[in-house]
Amino acid sequence: MSHIELNTVLNIIDRNTVKGKRDYAMILLAAITGLRNIDVVELSLDSIDWRNGEIRIIQEKTDKALALPLTTDVGKAIKDYILNARPKNNSDKIFLRTKAPIRATSMGLKNQKLNQLFSLLRSYLKHYLPLERKLSDNTIRAYGKALELFFDYIKAIKRVPLHKVTFEMIDRNILSAFLDYLESERNCSKTTRNHRLTIIRAFYAFAAESDITVVAHYEEILKVASARVDEKLIEHMSEEAVKAII
């Protein structure tokens, strides 16, 4: 990630919220130190040597000891999270989920069977919409159908199996092309086009809330604007028509 890309991601994080303080610290830590996601997730409270300004860990992948300098910016971000945002919990891990059950966050670690995108999609449709948003079965089904159509389109364009579709394959250009496809090939109205875009944005918002590695992809999706829908003007009724109604 370039400095420009990093700053773009960091600047859209709301650091006044609990999640924002956590995400900012995790992204900055990973970017500055080069630590793998798994090592950031497994970082414990005693991994930070505040006195000597070092981060000391045993790398998960290599099982080797590693000591890295704790830069001022990273140290301030981690300290801000620990002191002002980290949930009270017995876990020794620094970075925790913001919602119950409180435990170490995932930071994009892949489900063993589903990739990141479809793992989040399953949580969205099976847990978030019905249990947290309390949406009806029909509404959830409509969301699912809209997202299924979108990912089927990506599968066809990228020529990959559906289960290999990833967030990295999707940018604002391919989303715009999909929305154009809805109008030109499926004869959808601009209102329907905008509704599909709203559903896709809603899923990406959930995904970015659940996994900080999706934030940049969510920002990309937000660059696609809704189509302008011309309002139909209502003609004034004649005096005779008004009298007829009265």
C-alpha positions in Angstrom: 0.0 0.0 0.0 1.4 3.4 -1.0 1.6 6.4 1.4 -1.2 8.0 -0.6 -3.4 4.9 -0.3 -2.6 4.5 3.3 -3.5 8.1 4.1 -6.7 7.7 2.1 -7.7 4.7 4.2 -6.7 6.3 7.5 -8.4 9.6 6.8 -11.9 8.0 6.3 -11.7 6.3 9.8 -13.7 8.0 12.4 -11.3 8.1 15.3 -13.9 9.4 17.7 -15.5 5.9 17.9 -14.4 2.8 19.6 -14.2 0.9 16.3 -12.4 3.8 14.7 -9.7 3.9 17.3 -9.1 0.2 17.0 -9.1 0.1 13.2 -6.8 3.1 13.0 -4.3 1.5 15.3 -4.4 -1.9 13.6 -4.0 -0.5 10.0 -1.3 1.9 11.0 0.6 -0.8 12.9 0.4 -3.3 10.0 1.4 -0.6 7.5 4.4 0.8 9.4 5.8 -2.5 10.8 4.9 -4.8 8.0 3.5 -7.3 10.4 1.2 -10.0 9.0 -2.5 -9.8 9.8 -2.2 -12.9 12.0 0.6 -11.3 14.0 -1.4 -8.1 14.5 -4.4 -10.0 15.6 -2.4 -12.1 18.1 -0.6 -9.1 19.5 -0.9 -9.2 23.3 -0.7 -6.6 26.0 2.7 -7.8 27.1 4.1 -7.6 23.5 4.6 -3.9 23.9 7.7 -2.8 25.7 6.7 0.8 26.3 9.9 1.6 28.3 12.3 0.6 25.5 9.9 1.5 22.6 9.7 -2.0 21.1 7.2 -4.6 19.9 8.3 -8.1 20.7 6.4 -11.1 19.3 6.8 -14.7 18.3 5.8 -14.8 14.6 2.8 -17.1 14.1 4.0 -18.3 10.6 7.7 -18.9 11.4 7.6 -19.4 15.2 10.6 -17.0 15.3 11.2 -14.2 17.8 10.9 -10.7 16.3 11.6 -7.3 17.8 10.4 -4.1 16.0 10.7 -0.4 16.9 7.6 1.1 18.3 7.3 4.3 16.4 5.7 7.4 18.0 2.7 7.4 15.7 2.0 3.7 16.2 2.6 3.9 20.0 0.1 6.9 20.3 -2.5 5.1 18.3 -2.3 1.8 20.3 -2.2 3.7 23.6 -5.3 5.8 22.6 -7.2 2.6 21.8 -6.1 0.7 25.0 -6.9 3.7 27.3 -10.0 5.1 25.6 -11.7 2.4 23.6 -10.7 -1.1 24.4 -13.6 -3.1 26.0 -13.0 -4.3 29.5 -12.2 -8.0 29.1 -9.9 -10.7 30.5 -8.4 -11.4 27.1 -4.6 -10.7 26.8 -5.0 -9.7 23.2 -4.8 -6.0 22.5 -7.3 -5.7 19.7 -10.9 -6.9 20.5 -14.2 -7.0 18.7 -16.5 -4.1 19.4 -19.6 -6.2 19.7 -20.5 -9.3 21.7 -19.1 -11.8 22.0 -16.0 -9.8 23.0 -12.9 -11.6 21.7 -9.9 -11.0 19.5 -10.8 -9.4 16.2 -10.3 -11.3 12.9 -8.7 -8.6 10.7 -9.5 -10.5 7.5 -8.4 -14.0 8.6 -10.1 -16.3 6.2 -12.7 -18.8 7.1 -11.4 -22.3 6.5 -14.1 -23.1 4.0 -15.2 -19.7 2.7 -13.1 -16.9 1.4 -13.3 -13.5 3.1 -16.1 -12.2 0.9 -18.5 -15.1 1.2 -17.7 -15.6 4.9 -18.9 -12.0 5.5 -21.8 -12.5 3.1 -23.0 -15.4 5.1 -22.8 -13.5 8.4 -24.6 -10.6 6.7 -27.6 -12.7 5.5 -27.8 -15.3 8.2 -27.0 -13.2 11.3 -26.9 -9.4 10.8 -30.1 -8.8 8.7 -32.4 -11.2 10.5 -31.1 -11.0 14.1 -29.7 -7.4 14.4 -31.7 -5.5 11.8 -34.9 -7.7 12.3 -35.7 -7.6 8.6 -38.4 -9.8 7.2 -37.7 -13.0 5.3 -38.9 -11.4 2.1 -36.6 -8.5 2.5 -33.6 -10.7 3.3 -34.4 -12.8 0.2 -34.5 -9.7 -2.0 -31.1 -8.6 -0.6 -29.7 -12.1 -1.2 -31.0 -12.2 -4.8 -29.6 -8.8 -5.6 -26.2 -9.7 -4.2 -26.2 -13.1 -5.9 -26.9 -11.4 -9.3 -24.0 -9.0 -8.7 -21.5 -11.7 -7.8 -22.7 -13.9 -10.7 -21.9 -11.0 -13.0 -18.4 -10.7 -11.5 -17.9 -14.4 -11.9 -18.8 -14.2 -15.6 -16.7 -11.1 -16.3 -13.6 -12.4 -14.4 -14.1 -16.0 -15.7 -13.6 -17.6 -12.3 -15.7 -20.0 -10.2 -18.2 -18.2 -7.9 -16.3 -19.2 -4.8 -13.2 -17.5 -6.0 -14.8 -14.1 -6.4 -13.0 -11.7 -4.0 -13.3 -8.1 -2.9 -10.0 -7.4 -4.8 -11.8 -8.1 -8.1 -14.4 -5.4 -7.7 -13.8 -1.7 -8.2 -16.0 1.2 -9.1 -15.6 0.6 -12.9 -16.9 -3.0 -12.7 -19.8 -1.9 -10.4 -20.8 0.8 -12.8 -20.6 -1.7 -15.7 -22.9 -4.1 -13.7 -25.4 -1.3 -13.1 -25.4 -0.4 -16.8 -25.9 -4.1 -17.5 -29.1 -4.1 -15.4 -30.5 -1.3 -17.5 -29.4 -2.4 -20.9 -29.6 -6.2 -20.7 -32.2 -6.8 -18.0 -34.4 -3.7 -18.8 -34.3 -2.5 -15.2 -35.5 1.1 -14.5 -33.1 3.7 -13.0 -35.0 3.3 -9.7 -34.3 -0.5 -9.6 -30.7 0.3 -10.6 -30.4 2.6 -7.6 -32.0 0.1 -5.3 -29.5 -2.5 -6.3 -26.7 -0.1 -5.6 -28.1 0.7 -2.2 -28.1 -3.1 -1.4 -24.5 -3.5 -2.5 -23.4 -0.4 -0.5 -25.2 -1.8 2.6 -23.4 -5.1 2.4 -20.0 -3.3 1.9 -20.7 -1.1 4.9 -21.4 -4.2 7.0 -18.2 -5.9 5.7 -16.1 -2.8 6.4 -17.6 -2.6 9.9 -16.7 -6.3 10.5 -13.3 -6.4 8.9 -11.0 -3.4 8.6 -9.3 -4.8 5.5 -12.5 -4.1 3.5 -12.5 -0.4 4.3 -10.6 0.5 1.2 -13.0 -1.6 -1.0 -16.0 0.1 0.7 -14.5 3.5 -0.1 -14.1 2.4 -3.8 -17.8 1.4 -3.9 -18.9 4.7 -2.5 -17.4 6.5 -5.5 -20.2 5.1 -7.7 -23.1 7.6 -7.8 -26.8 6.8 -8.0 -28.4 7.4 -11.3 -30.5 10.5 -11.7 -34.2 9.8 -11.8 -36.3 12.4 -13.6 -39.4 13.3 -11.5 -42.6 13.2 -13.4 -44.4 16.5 -13.1 -48.0 16.4 -12.0 -50.2 18.5 -14.2 -52.7 20.8 -12.5 -56.3 19.7 -12.8 -58.7 22.0 -14.5 -61.4 23.7 -12.5 -64.0 21.4 -14.0 -62.0 18.3 -12.9 -61.7 19.6 -9.3 -65.5 20.3 -9.1 -66.1 16.8 -10.4 -64.1 15.3 -7.6 -65.7 17.5 -4.9 
